[in-house]
């Protein structure tokens, strides 16, 4: 499955599904409430609400700055 990418005009979000454990760390810690878990994987459902960059070691989720 590897890395899945979502893109809007302002931001690109990449989630490494091989490393995502589905714990929901990104859902809980994302200040923009960008993520939801779907089928045990992180999905950026509110991509335009992304407010910055973070790297979550357990889920290896990346949401780059605008």
C-alpha positions as CSV (number, residue, x, y, z in Angstrom):
1,X,0.0,0.0,0.0
2,X,2.9,2.3,0.8
3,X,2.5,6.1,0.9
4,X,-0.8,7.6,0.0
5,X,-0.9,11.3,-0.9
6,X,-3.7,13.8,-0.7
7,X,-3.3,17.3,-2.1
8,X,-5.2,20.6,-2.1
9,X,-4.2,24.0,-3.4
10,X,-2.6,24.8,-0.1
11,X,-1.2,21.6,1.4
12,X,0.0,18.1,0.6
13,X,-0.6,15.3,3.1
14,X,1.2,12.0,3.0
15,X,0.4,9.0,5.1
16,X,2.6,5.9,5.0
17,X,0.1,3.1,5.3
18,X,2.8,0.5,5.7
19,X,3.8,2.1,9.0
20,X,0.3,3.4,10.1
21,X,-0.8,1.2,13.0
22,X,-4.3,2.7,13.2
23,X,-3.9,3.8,16.8
24,X,-5.4,7.2,16.1
25,X,-2.5,9.3,17.4
26,X,-2.8,11.6,14.4
27,X,-6.5,12.0,14.9
28,X,-6.0,12.9,18.6
29,X,-3.0,15.2,18.2
30,X,-3.8,17.1,15.0
31,X,-4.7,20.7,16.0
32,X,-6.7,21.2,12.7
33,X,-8.8,18.0,13.2
34,X,-7.7,16.9,9.8
35,X,-7.8,13.1,10.3
36,X,-10.3,10.3,10.8
37,X,-9.6,6.6,11.0
38,X,-11.2,4.7,8.2
39,X,-10.7,0.9,7.9
40,X,-8.0,1.2,10.5
41,X,-5.9,3.8,8.7
42,X,-5.6,7.6,9.0
43,X,-7.4,9.6,6.3
44,X,-7.2,13.4,6.0
45,X,-10.9,14.2,5.6
46,X,-10.4,17.9,6.3
47,X,-7.3,18.6,4.3
48,X,-7.9,22.4,4.1
49,X,-8.0,22.6,7.9
50,X,-4.3,21.6,8.1
51,X,-2.5,24.2,10.2
52,X,1.2,23.1,10.0
53,X,3.7,20.3,10.0
54,X,4.1,17.4,12.4
55,X,5.6,14.0,12.4
56,X,4.1,11.3,14.5
57,X,6.6,8.6,15.1
58,X,4.2,5.8,15.8
59,X,2.0,6.3,12.8
60,X,4.6,7.9,10.6
61,X,2.1,10.4,9.5
62,X,3.2,13.6,7.9
63,X,1.3,16.8,7.3
64,X,3.5,19.5,5.7
65,X,3.2,23.2,6.2
66,X,1.5,25.3,3.6
